[in-house]
């Protein structure tokens, strides 16, 4: 269960480590509909179920759905592990992070260089 609150911006917008650990462990995930967790489910919809924050009936139904349908549970578990291996492991995410950092620095370097040359040409 990845039951995060939507009331705290950091919990709503981010993804907690436990969700990634569940995927790494090949566990089906039932998660609340925070923005961060919905992003994970948009990329890997078969890993489990998203339930509305604060809806205990929906949570109970999601748990029962997985318990009653062994094939669905098994699909969610295998999808979770595959999603981790294909998308969410550090080896995949680190390249994305490094690309974005490099892009940020290159953009800033271009701006700084432009400012420098503009400033120095005035003298």
KOLLOTOR-229013 format. One record per residue (C-alpha): x, y, z. Coordinates in nm, 3 decimals. Layout:
// KOLLOTOR-229013
{fiba {X, Y, Z}}
...
// end
This chain:
// KOLLOTOR-229013
{fiba {0.000, 0.000, 0.000}}
{fiba {0.130, 0.340, -0.104}}
{fiba {-0.125, 0.556, 0.071}}
{fiba {0.007, 0.909, 0.056}}
{fiba {-0.173, 1.229, 0.148}}
{fiba {-0.261, 1.496, -0.104}}
{fiba {-0.276, 1.765, 0.166}}
{fiba {0.101, 1.801, 0.194}}
{fiba {0.247, 1.930, -0.134}}
{fiba {0.567, 1.728, -0.104}}
{fiba {0.365, 1.406, -0.063}}
{fiba {0.128, 1.496, -0.343}}
{fiba {0.387, 1.587, -0.603}}
{fiba {0.663, 1.337, -0.534}}
{fiba {0.696, 0.961, -0.526}}
{fiba {0.812, 0.801, -0.204}}
{fiba {1.090, 0.543, -0.202}}
{fiba {0.853, 0.273, -0.081}}
{fiba {0.667, 0.272, -0.414}}
{fiba {0.992, 0.205, -0.599}}
{fiba {1.081, -0.063, -0.345}}
{fiba {0.745, -0.232, -0.403}}
{fiba {0.811, -0.233, -0.777}}
{fiba {1.162, -0.366, -0.726}}
{fiba {1.021, -0.645, -0.509}}
{fiba {0.764, -0.738, -0.773}}
{fiba {0.470, -0.644, -0.552}}
{fiba {0.131, -0.531, -0.675}}
{fiba {0.068, -0.170, -0.569}}
{fiba {-0.244, -0.001, -0.443}}
{fiba {-0.178, 0.371, -0.430}}
{fiba {-0.366, 0.689, -0.356}}
{fiba {-0.422, 0.929, -0.644}}
{fiba {-0.147, 1.177, -0.569}}
{fiba {0.007, 1.355, -0.866}}
{fiba {0.338, 1.172, -0.825}}
{fiba {0.186, 0.828, -0.797}}
{fiba {-0.051, 0.889, -1.088}}
{fiba {0.258, 0.969, -1.296}}
{fiba {0.403, 0.625, -1.216}}
{fiba {0.072, 0.457, -1.301}}
{fiba {0.049, 0.652, -1.627}}
{fiba {0.377, 0.488, -1.729}}
{fiba {0.296, 0.146, -1.584}}
{fiba {-0.082, 0.110, -1.550}}
{fiba {-0.082, -0.264, -1.487}}
{fiba {0.116, -0.255, -1.161}}
{fiba {-0.196, -0.239, -0.945}}
{fiba {-0.470, 0.010, -0.872}}
{fiba {-0.502, 0.379, -0.788}}
{fiba {-0.769, 0.477, -0.537}}
{fiba {-0.902, 0.821, -0.446}}
{fiba {-0.735, 0.975, -0.143}}
{fiba {-0.947, 0.927, 0.168}}
{fiba {-1.189, 0.678, 0.007}}
{fiba {-1.177, 0.375, 0.238}}
{fiba {-1.447, 0.193, 0.040}}
{fiba {-1.244, 0.223, -0.282}}
{fiba {-0.937, 0.100, -0.093}}
{fiba {-1.124, -0.204, 0.037}}
{fiba {-1.258, -0.278, -0.313}}
{fiba {-0.910, -0.252, -0.464}}
{fiba {-0.770, -0.494, -0.207}}
{fiba {-1.059, -0.735, -0.264}}
{fiba {-1.019, -0.711, -0.642}}
{fiba {-0.660, -0.829, -0.619}}
{fiba {-0.736, -1.097, -0.360}}
{fiba {-1.027, -1.241, -0.559}}
{fiba {-0.856, -1.242, -0.897}}
{fiba {-0.530, -1.435, -0.869}}
{fiba {-0.450, -1.383, -1.239}}
{fiba {-0.487, -1.005, -1.200}}
{fiba {-0.266, -1.011, -0.891}}
{fiba {-0.002, -1.215, -1.072}}
{fiba {-0.012, -0.975, -1.372}}
{fiba {0.025, -0.676, -1.141}}
{fiba {0.322, -0.836, -0.967}}
{fiba {0.503, -0.924, -1.288}}
{fiba {0.420, -0.580, -1.434}}
{fiba {0.562, -0.414, -1.124}}
{fiba {0.895, -0.592, -1.156}}
{fiba {0.909, -0.527, -1.531}}
{fiba {0.828, -0.158, -1.481}}
{fiba {1.108, -0.131, -1.227}}
{fiba {1.359, -0.305, -1.451}}
{fiba {1.258, -0.122, -1.770}}
{fiba {1.181, 0.229, -1.640}}
{fiba {1.229, 0.304, -1.273}}
{fiba {1.560, 0.147, -1.169}}
{fiba {1.855, 0.375, -1.101}}
{fiba {2.039, 0.253, -1.408}}
{fiba {1.758, 0.390, -1.629}}
{fiba {1.667, 0.697, -1.425}}
{fiba {2.025, 0.815, -1.373}}
{fiba {2.072, 0.867, -1.747}}
{fiba {1.757, 1.080, -1.763}}
{fiba {1.869, 1.281, -1.461}}
{fiba {2.219, 1.337, -1.599}}
{fiba {2.080, 1.441, -1.938}}
{fiba {1.857, 1.699, -1.773}}
{fiba {2.139, 1.832, -1.556}}
{fiba {2.368, 1.860, -1.858}}
{fiba {2.097, 2.042, -2.052}}
{fiba {2.041, 2.283, -1.765}}
{fiba {2.413, 2.363, -1.736}}
{fiba {2.457, 2.399, -2.111}}
{fiba {2.163, 2.639, -2.129}}
{fiba {2.300, 2.846, -1.842}}
{fiba {2.650, 2.840, -1.988}}
{fiba {2.511, 2.967, -2.319}}
{fiba {2.329, 3.251, -2.142}}
{fiba {2.632, 3.344, -1.931}}
{fiba {2.858, 3.339, -2.237}}
{fiba {2.615, 3.558, -2.428}}
{fiba {2.597, 3.807, -2.142}}
{fiba {2.976, 3.809, -2.109}}
{fiba {3.033, 3.880, -2.478}}
{fiba {2.763, 4.146, -2.484}}
{fiba {2.911, 4.312, -2.176}}
{fiba {3.274, 4.289, -2.292}}
{fiba {3.193, 4.427, -2.639}}
{fiba {3.072, 4.748, -2.473}}
{fiba {3.426, 4.827, -2.358}}
// end
